[in-house]
């Protein structure tokens, strides 16, 4: 990082394509940034357990707490119950997005998808983890997401990571207001990596 007055320069990694093959690199970049910034919580999206397994391995020798957020339903493969128990036994958090009510309007989701699907996922899992009480509002955390299993042949795994200010969904929507200090509305702090 280069620091000039009030400017800091960080690298952003752009993957040539999205998908599962970027998982380890994404998690290692997230770990590196968390350690550099002193961030103690990393939130990871994992539908079927692959990304959660890789995160447990990559973060095992750190004091960083993981929160794994999954989704359930008939169109999803299901998260392995034994892996869920192992996550919790290791002192990490686990939840399903459906465990909590949160607001995330479709127009905001679609706007984030213009950057990449993983960015939308990162913001969503950060909202869920905050609503569940796993992270405190205003705490800087890292969120990791991916292109997704559905509708993409290389789906699953992780390919996007960001530094984001943890917030409840009602507070995230304050981004859209024209009132207040701009610095307080800036919730997505850094993009660590994403597909092009």
Backbone as ProteinMPNN parsed JSONL, in Angstrom:
{"seq_chain_A": "XXXXXXXXXXXXXXXXXXXXXXXXXXXXXXXXXXXXXXXXXXXXXXXXXXXXXXXXXXXXXXXXXXXXXXXXXXXXXXXXXXXXXXXXXXXXXXXXXXXXXXXXXXXXXXXXXXXXXXXXXXXXXXXXXXXXXXXXXXXXXXXXXXXXXXXXXXXXXXXXXXXXXXXXXXXXXXXXXXXXXXXXXXXXXXXXXXXX", "coords_chain_A": {"N_chain_A": [[0.847, -1.181, 0.0], [0.529, 2.185, -0.833], [0.834, 5.274, 0.729], [-0.253, 8.506, 0.647], [-0.566, 11.566, 1.99], [-3.891, 11.928, 2.521], [-4.515, 9.769, 1.015], [-4.803, 6.392, 0.14], [-3.433, 3.578, -1.446], [-4.45, 0.572, -2.71], [-4.158, -2.773, -3.931], [-6.337, -4.205, -6.36], [-7.595, -7.253, -7.325], [-8.4, -8.603, -10.414], [-10.201, -11.17, -11.735], [-10.069, -13.161, -14.677], [-12.33, -14.574, -15.344], [-15.418, -15.45, -13.739], [-16.143, -17.679, -10.972], [-15.802, -20.987, -9.461], [-13.094, -21.812, -9.579], [-11.62, -19.692, -8.644], [-11.737, -19.661, -5.916], [-9.842, -20.366, -3.757], [-7.826, -18.431, -4.161], [-9.313, -16.071, -3.803], [-10.127, -16.328, -1.083], [-7.618, -16.363, 0.17], [-6.683, -13.795, -0.491], [-8.6, -12.326, 0.914], [-7.996, -13.088, 3.546], [-5.371, -12.069, 3.763], [-5.878, -9.288, 3.506], [-7.548, -8.888, 5.714], [-5.797, -9.449, 7.839], [-3.911, -7.438, 7.429], [-5.421, -5.124, 7.847], [-6.353, -5.494, 10.383], [-8.803, -6.654, 10.743], [-11.311, -8.557, 12.236], [-13.457, -10.194, 11.637], [-14.763, -12.27, 9.156], [-17.046, -12.789, 6.636], [-18.633, -15.335, 4.927], [-20.14, -16.54, 2.025], [-21.76, -19.587, 1.353], [-23.141, -22.133, -0.37], [-23.332, -24.997, -0.71], [-21.282, -25.928, 0.842], [-18.645, -26.145, -0.119], [-17.093, -23.706, -0.329], [-17.122, -22.95, 2.345], [-15.682, -25.073, 3.542], [-13.149, -24.641, 2.359], [-12.6, -22.111, 3.392], [-12.414, -22.649, 6.158], [-10.066, -24.133, 6.157], [-8.136, -22.319, 5.057], [-8.193, -20.146, 6.835], [-7.454, -21.289, 9.231], [-5.195, -20.988, 10.931], [-5.43, -18.533, 12.192], [-6.742, -15.792, 14.198], [-9.098, -14.952, 13.284], [-12.572, -14.658, 13.078], [-14.995, -16.597, 11.504], [-18.03, -16.214, 9.721], [-20.377, -18.157, 8.338], [-22.672, -17.987, 5.79], [-25.503, -19.413, 4.462], [-27.897, -20.593, 2.007], [-31.174, -21.959, 1.726], [-33.509, -24.272, 0.305], [-35.741, -25.796, -2.138], [-34.466, -25.653, -4.632], [-31.784, -25.647, -4.133], [-28.721, -27.358, -3.265], [-28.354, -28.008, -0.562], [-26.886, -27.597, 2.639], [-24.279, -29.354, 4.194], [-25.0, -31.015, 7.194], [-23.148, -32.069, 9.036], [-20.88, -30.553, 8.491], [-21.803, -28.048, 9.19], [-22.059, -28.406, 11.996], [-19.356, -28.809, 12.614], [-18.25, -26.308, 11.936], [-19.449, -24.672, 13.895], [-18.486, -25.948, 16.219], [-15.828, -25.289, 16.027], [-15.877, -22.733, 16.827], [-16.867, -20.813, 15.143], [-19.406, -18.965, 13.305], [-22.649, -19.855, 11.987], [-25.335, -19.549, 9.716], [-28.53, -19.551, 8.049], [-29.643, -17.534, 5.37], [-32.352, -17.207, 5.402], [-32.975, -17.292, 8.07], [-33.357, -14.868, 9.215], [-35.068, -11.739, 9.007], [-34.68, -9.342, 6.509], [-34.169, -6.318, 4.667], [-33.654, -5.896, 1.248], [-33.817, -4.423, -1.404], [-34.842, -5.214, -4.752], [-33.997, -3.468, -6.776], [-31.621, -2.438, -5.741], [-30.14, -4.788, -5.508], [-29.951, -5.494, -8.24], [-28.474, -3.331, -9.185], [-26.005, -3.714, -7.875], [-25.32, -6.134, -9.062], [-24.495, -5.31, -11.539], [-21.85, -4.752, -11.255], [-20.803, -7.238, -10.423], [-22.099, -10.52, -9.815], [-21.144, -11.583, -7.434], [-20.574, -9.324, -5.852], [-23.083, -8.412, -5.101], [-23.823, -10.622, -3.56], [-21.886, -10.496, -1.518], [-22.598, -8.1, -0.165], [-25.152, -8.821, 0.668], [-24.693, -11.071, 2.413], [-23.271, -9.794, 4.393], [-25.223, -8.082, 5.425], [-27.031, -10.002, 6.447], [-25.427, -11.312, 8.412], [-25.046, -9.197, 10.178], [-27.68, -8.57, 10.95], [-28.23, -10.946, 12.283], [-26.7, -10.62, 14.499], [-24.087, -11.45, 14.642], [-21.972, -9.862, 13.895], [-21.026, -6.501, 14.732], [-22.887, -3.5, 14.108], [-21.387, -0.965, 12.138], [-18.837, -1.963, 12.377], [-15.88, -2.754, 10.619], [-15.748, -5.281, 8.276], [-14.9, -8.217, 6.373], [-16.395, -9.427, 3.465], [-17.201, -12.291, 1.585], [-18.073, -13.621, -1.504], [-19.685, -15.19, -4.363], [-20.08, -16.079, -7.866], [-22.099, -17.857, -8.005], [-24.064, -20.867, -7.892], [-26.272, -21.33, -9.469], [-27.445, -21.055, -12.796], [-24.989, -20.624, -14.067], [-22.304, -22.068, -15.59], [-19.778, -22.36, -14.404], [-20.266, -21.951, -11.8], [-20.621, -21.622, -8.174], [-18.421, -21.729, -5.34], [-16.031, -19.05, -4.591], [-15.458, -15.719, -5.77], [-15.3, -13.065, -5.304], [-14.467, -10.443, -3.088], [-14.824, -8.096, -0.459], [-14.175, -5.184, 1.579], [-16.318, -4.095, 3.988], [-18.57, -1.996, 5.762], [-20.195, -3.229, 8.487], [-23.693, -3.479, 8.729], [-27.162, -3.02, 9.519], [-29.959, -3.912, 7.463], [-31.785, -1.806, 7.092], [-30.197, 0.39, 7.539], [-28.354, 0.212, 5.484], [-29.79, 1.034, 3.323], [-29.745, 3.727, 3.608], [-27.792, 4.669, 1.996], [-28.963, 5.617, -0.243], [-29.995, 8.081, 0.332], [-29.9, 11.692, 0.168], [-29.136, 13.198, 2.206], [-27.135, 13.906, 5.134], [-23.764, 13.072, 6.207], [-21.452, 12.373, 3.693], [-19.379, 10.543, 4.131], [-20.424, 8.898, 6.086], [-22.313, 7.516, 4.717], [-20.994, 5.894, 3.039], [-20.602, 2.699, 2.626], [-19.495, 0.361, 1.445], [-16.255, -0.239, 1.567], [-13.795, -1.134, 0.398], [-12.828, -2.853, -2.565], [-11.605, -6.001, -2.874], [-11.192, -8.175, -4.593], [-12.558, -9.293, -7.743], [-14.464, -10.741, -10.471], [-13.79, -9.885, -13.91]], "CA_chain_A": [[0.0, 0.0, 0.0], [1.204, 3.478, -0.871], [0.025, 6.246, 1.457], [0.086, 9.892, 0.374], [-1.512, 12.444, 2.699], [-5.114, 11.2, 2.87], [-4.766, 8.809, -0.062], [-4.152, 5.09, 0.272], [-3.536, 2.817, -2.684], [-4.478, -0.873, -2.487], [-4.371, -3.503, -5.176], [-7.578, -4.942, -6.595], [-7.343, -8.349, -8.25], [-9.494, -8.873, -11.346], [-10.125, -12.492, -12.341], [-10.507, -13.132, -16.077], [-13.698, -15.091, -15.374], [-15.934, -15.756, -12.414], [-16.412, -19.084, -10.716], [-15.236, -21.822, -8.4], [-11.639, -21.918, -9.685], [-11.023, -18.537, -7.964], [-12.067, -19.724, -4.489], [-8.686, -20.29, -2.858], [-7.175, -17.125, -4.323], [-10.194, -15.077, -3.172], [-10.039, -16.477, 0.373], [-6.268, -15.947, 0.596], [-6.662, -12.328, -0.569], [-9.421, -11.834, 2.032], [-7.202, -13.31, 4.761], [-4.262, -11.106, 3.737], [-6.403, -7.944, 3.78], [-8.028, -8.879, 7.106], [-4.63, -9.354, 8.718], [-3.299, -6.122, 7.228], [-6.3, -4.089, 8.391], [-6.768, -5.824, 11.747], [-10.221, -7.037, 10.696], [-11.461, -9.789, 13.012], [-14.61, -10.979, 11.189], [-14.913, -12.493, 7.722], [-18.347, -13.397, 6.362], [-18.448, -16.128, 3.717], [-21.313, -17.194, 1.456], [-21.489, -20.97, 0.952], [-24.422, -22.811, -0.595], [-23.26, -26.445, -0.502], [-20.213, -26.266, 1.766], [-17.3, -26.106, -0.7], [-16.388, -22.487, 0.069], [-16.957, -23.01, 3.806], [-14.56, -26.0, 3.8], [-11.901, -23.978, 1.967], [-12.374, -21.012, 4.345], [-11.93, -23.242, 7.409], [-8.669, -24.522, 5.948], [-7.279, -21.151, 4.801], [-8.174, -19.267, 8.01], [-7.3, -22.108, 10.444], [-4.117, -20.542, 11.817], [-5.63, -17.115, 12.51], [-7.764, -15.537, 15.219], [-10.231, -14.355, 12.568], [-13.825, -15.405, 13.244], [-15.757, -16.747, 10.271], [-19.478, -16.403, 9.734], [-20.784, -18.791, 7.09], [-24.084, -17.737, 5.495], [-25.963, -20.287, 3.39], [-29.309, -20.451, 1.634], [-31.817, -23.267, 1.642], [-34.706, -24.313, -0.517], [-35.769, -26.972, -3.016], [-33.581, -25.5, -5.792], [-30.401, -25.634, -3.671], [-28.283, -28.707, -2.891], [-28.382, -28.23, 0.884], [-25.605, -27.475, 3.331], [-24.071, -30.562, 5.009], [-25.207, -30.808, 8.633], [-21.905, -32.359, 9.765], [-20.002, -29.394, 8.304], [-22.357, -26.978, 10.035], [-21.654, -28.69, 13.382], [-17.906, -28.589, 12.729], [-18.052, -24.848, 11.921], [-19.831, -24.151, 15.209], [-17.563, -26.51, 17.216], [-14.552, -24.574, 15.896], [-16.066, -21.382, 17.353], [-17.321, -19.896, 14.104], [-20.861, -18.798, 13.221], [-23.34, -20.361, 10.8], [-26.776, -19.279, 9.637], [-29.163, -19.469, 6.735], [-30.159, -16.185, 5.121], [-33.774, -17.212, 5.743], [-33.129, -17.263, 9.529], [-33.554, -13.492, 9.662], [-35.741, -10.857, 8.041], [-33.874, -8.186, 6.137], [-34.604, -5.621, 3.462], [-32.616, -5.78, 0.227], [-34.656, -4.211, -2.586], [-34.393, -5.757, -6.039], [-33.273, -2.44, -7.543], [-30.266, -2.375, -5.173], [-29.486, -6.032, -5.923], [-29.632, -5.408, -9.667], [-27.391, -2.352, -9.342], [-24.764, -4.372, -7.462], [-25.01, -7.172, -10.059], [-23.822, -4.672, -12.682], [-20.417, -4.916, -10.978], [-20.704, -8.698, -10.547], [-23.027, -11.214, -8.913], [-20.491, -11.75, -6.138], [-20.68, -8.103, -5.049], [-24.432, -8.472, -4.517], [-23.783, -11.657, -2.526], [-21.083, -9.977, -0.398], [-23.408, -7.141, 0.593], [-26.262, -9.554, 1.284], [-24.261, -11.867, 3.571], [-22.904, -8.838, 5.456], [-26.491, -7.662, 6.039], [-27.553, -11.135, 7.215], [-24.582, -11.515, 9.598], [-25.301, -8.1, 11.119], [-29.038, -8.771, 11.48], [-28.162, -12.086, 13.211], [-25.933, -10.224, 15.677], [-22.75, -12.053, 14.613], [-21.036, -8.737, 13.818], [-21.637, -5.272, 15.24], [-23.013, -2.415, 13.137], [-20.271, -0.009, 11.987], [-17.558, -2.679, 12.387], [-15.4, -3.122, 9.291], [-15.624, -6.724, 8.1], [-14.696, -8.636, 4.986], [-17.429, -10.329, 2.972], [-16.748, -13.09, 0.451], [-19.192, -14.217, -2.228], [-19.307, -15.718, -5.67], [-20.979, -15.978, -9.002], [-23.276, -18.655, -7.66], [-24.226, -22.18, -8.508], [-27.39, -21.36, -10.408], [-27.409, -20.268, -14.021], [-23.634, -20.338, -14.536], [-21.65, -23.379, -15.626], [-18.614, -22.399, -13.518], [-20.744, -21.415, -10.532], [-20.164, -22.183, -6.916], [-17.142, -21.167, -4.932], [-15.954, -17.607, -4.329], [-14.65, -14.947, -6.711], [-15.42, -11.647, -4.958], [-14.276, -10.117, -1.669], [-14.84, -6.655, -0.202], [-14.213, -4.669, 2.948], [-17.609, -3.417, 4.093], [-19.0, -1.636, 7.113], [-21.359, -4.027, 8.872], [-24.867, -2.655, 8.975], [-28.481, -3.636, 9.359], [-30.449, -3.594, 6.122], [-32.419, -0.483, 7.05], [-29.124, 1.377, 7.481], [-27.722, 0.151, 4.167], [-30.608, 1.804, 2.39], [-29.41, 5.14, 3.755], [-26.925, 5.032, 0.88], [-29.752, 6.263, -1.278], [-30.444, 9.4, 0.751], [-28.998, 12.79, -0.184], [-28.85, 13.915, 3.445], [-26.125, 13.302, 5.998], [-22.376, 13.14, 5.766], [-21.153, 11.371, 2.674], [-18.52, 9.503, 4.698], [-21.249, 7.97, 6.86], [-23.125, 6.736, 3.787], [-20.092, 5.045, 2.271], [-20.582, 1.427, 3.359], [-18.531, -0.526, 0.801], [-14.996, 0.489, 1.765], [-12.745, -1.557, -0.531], [-12.991, -4.075, -3.346], [-10.36, -6.771, -2.802], [-11.105, -8.885, -5.868], [-13.818, -9.567, -8.436], [-14.252, -11.107, -11.874], [-13.967, -8.797, -14.89]], "C_chain_A": [[0.886, 1.235, 0.0], [0.302, 4.48, -0.181], [0.564, 7.643, 1.201], [-0.967, 10.773, 1.013], [-2.738, 11.633, 3.103], [-5.502, 10.209, 1.771], [-4.086, 7.494, 0.298], [-4.417, 4.312, -1.011], [-3.437, 1.338, -2.334], [-4.665, -1.563, -3.828], [-5.764, -4.129, -5.173], [-7.234, -6.017, -7.611], [-8.594, -8.552, -9.092], [-9.269, -10.252, -11.963], [-10.664, -12.414, -13.764], [-11.912, -13.701, -16.248], [-14.119, -15.381, -13.943], [-16.028, -17.252, -12.216], [-15.535, -19.723, -9.659], [-13.706, -21.872, -8.401], [-10.912, -20.756, -9.001], [-11.135, -18.612, -6.44], [-10.856, -19.559, -3.577], [-8.002, -18.929, -2.939], [-8.0, -16.034, -3.634], [-10.072, -15.132, -1.652], [-8.666, -16.06, 0.903], [-6.119, -14.428, 0.545], [-7.454, -11.716, 0.585], [-8.659, -11.966, 3.35], [-6.076, -12.279, 4.861], [-4.747, -9.697, 4.093], [-6.896, -7.841, 5.219], [-6.855, -8.717, 8.065], [-3.982, -7.979, 8.619], [-4.102, -5.022, 7.909], [-6.704, -4.35, 9.842], [-8.245, -6.173, 11.837], [-10.369, -8.423, 11.314], [-12.612, -10.681, 12.56], [-14.653, -11.042, 9.673], [-16.195, -13.288, 7.521], [-18.267, -14.063, 4.994], [-19.771, -16.748, 3.286], [-20.919, -18.604, 1.028], [-22.808, -21.716, 0.834], [-24.348, -24.29, -0.207], [-22.092, -26.882, 0.368], [-18.805, -26.184, 1.211], [-16.515, -24.889, -0.22], [-16.161, -22.463, 1.581], [-15.779, -23.907, 4.178], [-13.229, -25.327, 3.502], [-11.576, -22.848, 2.945], [-11.842, -21.551, 5.671], [-10.447, -23.6, 7.296], [-7.756, -23.291, 5.851], [-7.146, -20.248, 6.025], [-7.816, -20.008, 9.306], [-6.237, -21.599, 11.413], [-4.218, -19.062, 12.159], [-6.612, -16.993, 13.671], [-8.982, -14.854, 14.597], [-11.444, -15.26, 12.718], [-14.56, -15.42, 11.904], [-17.244, -16.808, 10.586], [-19.838, -16.957, 8.366], [-22.283, -18.562, 6.929], [-24.465, -18.595, 4.294], [-27.41, -19.953, 3.037], [-29.884, -21.854, 1.497], [-33.061, -23.153, 0.786], [-34.623, -25.477, -1.483], [-34.811, -26.872, -4.21], [-32.098, -25.518, -5.421], [-30.005, -27.015, -3.159], [-28.335, -29.014, -1.401], [-26.99, -28.208, 1.482], [-25.426, -28.691, 4.228], [-24.157, -30.272, 6.514], [-23.935, -31.072, 9.438], [-20.909, -31.203, 9.639], [-20.49, -28.222, 9.141], [-21.93, -27.174, 11.495], [-20.163, -28.416, 13.59], [-17.578, -27.097, 12.765], [-18.318, -24.283, 13.31], [-18.914, -24.683, 16.315], [-16.209, -25.807, 17.191], [-14.669, -23.12, 16.364], [-16.485, -20.35, 16.33], [-18.85, -19.862, 14.097], [-21.397, -19.408, 11.931], [-24.787, -19.915, 10.864], [-27.233, -19.412, 8.191], [-29.697, -18.053, 6.582], [-31.63, -16.096, 5.52], [-34.026, -17.192, 7.249], [-33.501, -15.877, 10.043], [-34.289, -12.713, 8.574], [-34.828, -9.672, 7.771], [-34.415, -7.605, 4.837], [-33.428, -5.512, 2.508], [-33.335, -5.642, -1.11], [-34.009, -4.7, -3.884], [-33.597, -4.735, -6.85], [-31.836, -2.296, -7.035], [-29.492, -3.628, -5.588], [-29.051, -5.956, -7.383], [-28.514, -4.412, -9.939], [-26.05, -2.987, -8.982], [-24.346, -5.455, -8.455], [-24.32, -6.588, -11.29], [-22.309, -4.718, -12.498], [-20.053, -6.394, -11.113], [-21.68, -9.305, -9.543], [-22.442, -11.334, -7.507], [-20.574, -10.522, -5.254], [-22.046, -8.042, -4.371], [-24.452, -9.467, -3.363], [-23.014, -11.165, -1.299], [-21.903, -9.029, 0.473], [-24.517, -7.878, 1.336], [-25.814, -10.352, 2.511], [-23.802, -10.97, 4.718], [-24.156, -8.346, 6.177], [-27.031, -8.765, 6.947], [-26.751, -11.327, 8.509], [-24.813, -10.428, 10.642], [-26.677, -8.253, 11.756], [-29.054, -9.917, 12.501], [-27.404, -11.739, 14.489], [-24.539, -10.841, 15.738], [-21.653, -11.0, 14.497], [-21.777, -7.481, 14.256], [-21.775, -4.241, 14.127], [-21.831, -1.453, 13.256], [-18.896, -0.663, 12.061], [-17.144, -2.963, 10.936], [-15.152, -4.624, 9.262], [-15.258, -6.995, 6.644], [-15.807, -9.605, 4.646], [-16.916, -10.996, 1.698], [-17.966, -13.743, -0.19], [-18.728, -14.713, -3.582], [-20.388, -15.555, -6.704], [-22.225, -16.819, -8.78], [-23.382, -19.923, -8.466], [-25.276, -22.157, -9.619], [-27.114, -20.516, -11.647], [-26.023, -19.955, -14.558], [-22.83, -21.617, -14.457], [-20.425, -23.485, -14.721], [-18.988, -21.944, -12.112], [-20.294, -22.199, -9.317], [-18.816, -21.585, -6.568], [-17.211, -19.661, -4.757], [-15.076, -16.935, -5.374], [-14.69, -13.447, -6.424], [-15.206, -11.478, -3.458], [-14.204, -8.601, -1.526], [-14.627, -6.387, 1.284], [-15.479, -3.831, 3.008], [-17.882, -3.075, 5.552], [-20.255, -2.439, 7.419], [-22.52, -3.095, 9.191], [-26.128, -3.496, 8.855], [-29.045, -3.148, 8.029], [-31.097, -2.22, 6.041], [-31.371, 0.623, 6.951], [-28.427, 1.375, 6.128], [-28.487, 1.01, 3.173], [-30.382, 3.299, 2.526], [-28.432, 5.603, 2.689], [-27.682, 5.863, -0.148], [-30.213, 7.665, -0.895], [-29.447, 10.476, 0.333], [-28.603, 13.58, 1.047], [-27.772, 13.197, 4.243], [-24.735, 13.413, 5.407], [-22.092, 12.021, 4.775], [-20.309, 10.232, 3.238], [-19.331, 8.462, 5.469], [-22.11, 7.096, 5.958], [-22.287, 5.748, 2.993], [-19.907, 3.731, 3.02], [-19.585, 0.428, 2.765], [-17.209, 0.221, 0.764], [-13.937, 0.149, 0.723], [-13.212, -2.786, -1.303], [-11.637, -4.769, -3.328], [-10.138, -7.516, -4.113], [-12.505, -9.096, -6.428], [-13.505, -10.07, -9.836], [-14.466, -9.891, -12.778], [-15.298, -8.936, -15.598]], "O_chain_A": [[1.866, 1.314, 0.74], [-0.891, 4.532, -0.477], [1.721, 7.929, 1.511], [-2.134, 10.734, 0.622], [-2.634, 10.74, 3.944], [-6.672, 9.859, 1.623], [-2.927, 7.483, 0.714], [-5.504, 4.39, -1.584], [-2.456, 0.901, -1.732], [-5.261, -1.003, -4.748], [-6.289, -4.525, -4.133], [-6.643, -5.722, -8.65], [-9.702, -8.66, -8.566], [-8.263, -10.477, -12.636], [-11.614, -11.677, -14.027], [-12.61, -13.347, -17.198], [-13.284, -15.537, -13.052], [-15.996, -18.014, -13.183], [-14.663, -19.093, -9.061], [-13.09, -21.965, -7.339], [-9.7, -20.831, -8.798], [-10.67, -17.708, -5.746], [-10.858, -18.688, -2.707], [-7.641, -18.344, -1.918], [-7.443, -15.17, -2.956], [-9.93, -14.096, -1.004], [-8.573, -15.464, 1.976], [-5.503, -13.834, 1.431], [-7.039, -10.713, 1.167], [-8.679, -11.052, 4.174], [-5.858, -11.69, 5.92], [-4.112, -8.997, 4.881], [-6.685, -6.82, 5.874], [-6.925, -7.924, 9.005], [-3.552, -7.421, 9.629], [-3.531, -4.095, 8.483], [-7.34, -3.498, 10.463], [-8.865, -6.007, 12.888], [-9.64, -9.35, 10.96], [-12.741, -11.807, 13.041], [-14.589, -10.02, 8.989], [-16.405, -14.324, 8.151], [-17.876, -13.428, 4.014], [-20.445, -17.402, 4.081], [-19.871, -18.798, 0.412], [-23.511, -21.908, 1.826], [-25.197, -24.781, 0.537], [-21.918, -28.076, 0.613], [-17.848, -26.155, 1.985], [-15.385, -25.031, 0.248], [-15.117, -22.003, 2.042], [-14.968, -23.547, 5.031], [-12.289, -25.424, 4.29], [-10.413, -22.644, 3.291], [-10.919, -20.974, 6.247], [-9.676, -23.39, 8.232], [-6.714, -23.243, 6.504], [-6.093, -19.645, 6.232], [-7.871, -19.409, 10.38], [-6.386, -21.776, 12.622], [-3.202, -18.408, 12.392], [-7.234, -17.975, 14.075], [-9.794, -14.253, 15.3], [-11.36, -16.471, 12.513], [-14.721, -14.384, 11.258], [-17.657, -17.383, 11.593], [-19.627, -16.296, 7.35], [-23.069, -18.898, 7.815], [-23.833, -18.519, 3.24], [-28.052, -19.133, 3.693], [-29.17, -22.808, 1.191], [-33.592, -22.062, 0.575], [-33.563, -26.083, -1.64], [-34.389, -27.897, -4.744], [-31.242, -25.415, -6.301], [-30.854, -27.763, -2.673], [-28.356, -30.184, -1.02], [-26.039, -28.734, 0.903], [-26.349, -29.034, 4.967], [-23.467, -29.392, 7.029], [-23.669, -30.376, 10.418], [-20.176, -30.912, 10.585], [-19.693, -27.492, 9.73], [-21.494, -26.228, 12.151], [-19.762, -27.861, 14.612], [-16.723, -26.67, 13.54], [-17.518, -23.512, 13.84], [-18.594, -23.951, 17.252], [-15.523, -25.737, 18.21], [-13.699, -22.364, 16.311], [-16.465, -19.15, 16.606], [-19.501, -20.636, 14.799], [-20.699, -19.472, 10.919], [-25.396, -19.903, 11.934], [-26.436, -19.387, 7.254], [-30.151, -17.446, 7.552], [-32.101, -15.035, 5.929], [-35.177, -17.087, 7.672], [-33.917, -15.735, 11.192], [-34.149, -12.993, 7.383], [-34.273, -9.075, 8.694], [-35.028, -8.299, 4.025], [-32.339, -5.09, 2.896], [-33.455, -6.609, -1.861], [-32.796, -4.605, -4.074], [-32.636, -5.092, -7.532], [-30.926, -2.057, -7.83], [-28.326, -3.541, -5.974], [-27.922, -6.309, -7.722], [-27.694, -4.629, -10.832], [-25.069, -2.817, -9.706], [-23.153, -5.672, -8.668], [-23.63, -7.311, -12.009], [-21.565, -4.723, -13.479], [-19.115, -6.753, -11.825], [-22.038, -8.675, -8.548], [-23.159, -11.203, -6.515], [-20.639, -10.648, -4.031], [-22.149, -7.663, -3.204], [-25.029, -9.191, -2.311], [-23.443, -11.39, -0.167], [-21.903, -9.144, 1.699], [-24.787, -7.588, 2.502], [-26.484, -10.316, 3.543], [-23.929, -11.342, 5.885], [-24.154, -8.207, 7.401], [-27.44, -8.501, 8.077], [-27.335, -11.486, 9.581], [-24.78, -10.696, 11.843], [-26.824, -8.085, 12.966], [-29.806, -9.867, 13.475], [-27.461, -12.491, 15.462], [-23.877, -10.765, 16.772], [-20.53, -11.221, 14.95], [-23.002, -7.406, 14.163], [-20.882, -4.115, 13.288], [-21.348, -1.175, 14.354], [-17.888, 0.005, 11.832], [-17.974, -3.367, 10.122], [-14.442, -5.168, 10.107], [-15.306, -6.101, 5.8], [-16.13, -10.496, 5.431], [-16.286, -10.361, 0.853], [-18.791, -14.344, 0.498], [-17.542, -14.664, -3.91], [-21.45, -14.983, -6.458], [-23.289, -16.513, -9.317], [-22.856, -20.03, -9.574], [-25.163, -22.895, -10.598], [-26.608, -19.398, -11.549], [-25.889, -19.095, -15.428], [-22.683, -22.193, -13.379], [-20.064, -24.587, -14.308], [-18.114, -21.591, -11.321], [-19.686, -23.265, -9.411], [-18.151, -21.0, -7.422], [-18.288, -19.066, -4.771], [-14.075, -17.501, -5.814], [-14.174, -12.65, -7.207], [-15.7, -12.272, -2.657], [-13.608, -7.911, -2.354], [-14.868, -7.249, 2.129], [-15.688, -2.954, 2.17], [-17.464, -3.796, 6.459], [-21.253, -2.346, 6.706], [-22.35, -2.062, 9.837], [-26.155, -4.531, 8.189], [-28.652, -2.094, 7.531], [-30.97, -1.537, 5.025], [-31.622, 1.669, 6.353], [-27.958, 2.417, 5.671], [-27.897, 1.634, 2.292], [-30.786, 4.066, 1.652], [-28.256, 6.806, 2.495], [-27.103, 6.706, -0.832], [-30.772, 8.371, -1.734], [-28.263, 10.185, 0.164], [-27.823, 14.528, 0.955], [-27.531, 12.007, 4.039], [-24.561, 13.8, 4.251], [-22.452, 10.866, 5.002], [-20.504, 9.076, 2.862], [-18.969, 7.286, 5.501], [-22.588, 6.046, 6.388], [-22.831, 4.857, 2.341], [-19.121, 3.671, 3.965], [-18.903, -0.277, 3.509], [-17.054, 1.193, 0.024], [-13.255, 1.04, 0.218], [-13.904, -3.648, -0.761], [-10.632, -4.181, -3.726], [-9.043, -7.494, -4.675], [-13.496, -9.082, -5.699], [-12.402, -9.854, -10.339], [-15.23, -8.984, -12.446], [-15.629, -8.117, -16.456]]}, "name": "protein", "num_of_chains": 1, "seq": "XXXXXXXXXXXXXXXXXXXXXXXXXXXXXXXXXXXXXXXXXXXXXXXXXXXXXXXXXXXXXXXXXXXXXXXXXXXXXXXXXXXXXXXXXXXXXXXXXXXXXXXXXXXXXXXXXXXXXXXXXXXXXXXXXXXXXXXXXXXXXXXXXXXXXXXXXXXXXXXXXXXXXXXXXXXXXXXXXXXXXXXXXXXXXXXXXXXX"}
